Amino acid sequence: MQTQMSLFNHVSSGTHVEIRNDDCLSVLEKTENNKFDLILTSPPYNVGKSYETKTSIEKYLETQEKIIRELVRTLSDKGNLCWQVGNYVDKGEVFPLDIYYYQIFKKHGLKLRNRIIWYFGHGLHASNRFSGRYETILWFSKTDNYIFNLDSVRVPSKYPGKRHFKGIRKGELSGNPLGKNPGDIWEIMEQDWDSALWNIPNVKSNHPEKTEHPCQFPDELVERCVLALTDEDSWVLDPFAGVGSTVLGAIKNNRNAIGIEKEETYCRIANQRIESLKEGTLNLRPMTKEIHQPTGKEKVAQMPAEWIQLKIANNY
């Protein structure tokens, strides 16, 4: 029988932090109404990872709806829910999970505020279709009176000196001194999130946050949602916590956090990461760090001679 893992209290802020090694539905059924201001998670995709059992898309969604019903009940009236998903692929056919999930959340009364596209430059290479390079975050609110702190995530304007050229405000600065709204396609560049895309690299191979979890949630993506969609001391929940990325993003910003994860190994890693954060030794990718762009001088960025000859021979 699974047991609850250790509790952690972030000493510097006094926030409550908890990792539970348990089934999320059983925990949620015992949780009071309206507790969480933000529910942020990436649920299992039904793709047959080591921590999930692949089943039909219909059965998978039926099981997920039972959990969603409890999540909606435990979400506060000013709360937000972010559901990050990719695609389910069966026999080469793509099923866009965000479209299926939208119907379920709408059925339970939530209101979609944004369909955010998370773009990343590296992923699995496909041979019978174009390679997938994005996933989707469905951001719902429970009511029209929801938490949204735009100023916390504004990005520097491309033209901060731009002024109104006509009308009663002619000559006045037209932008916001804190920056502009980053939009709903996320690609984060170095210190100037002025692109329309927020390119948060997925956690693969040499990413500094990489653990043994195969589908790890980037801490940077979490922090964007936490800063914008909660207030200090808000309660944040991740019902599929994995190695604790949502919890880490919450406690770094003085929010209370509960993570539920059925795999004991991942709970232990999450606990270790929380302890490392408290000690100042956790390896994280800094927010707004530039995503490496090849200069053309690296050998791997140069066209191999044999490929050049092949292209010439075939008039490519």
Secondary structure, 3 states (H helix, E strand, C coil): CCCCCCEEEECCCCEEEEEEECCHHHHHCCCCCCCEEEEEECCCCCCCCCCCCCCCHHHHHHHHHHHHHHHHHHEEEEEEEEEEECEEEECCEEEEHHHHHHHHHHHCCCEEEEEEEEECCCCCCCCCCCCCCEEEEEEEECCCCCCCCHHHHCECCCCCCCECCCCCCCCCECCCCCCECCCCEECCCCCCCCCCCCCCCCCCCCCCCCCCCCCCCCHHHHHHHHHHHCCCCCEEEECCCCCCHHHHHHHHCCCEEEEEECCHHHHHHHHHHHHHHHHCCCCCCCCCCCCCCCCCCCHHHCCCHHHHHHHHHCCC
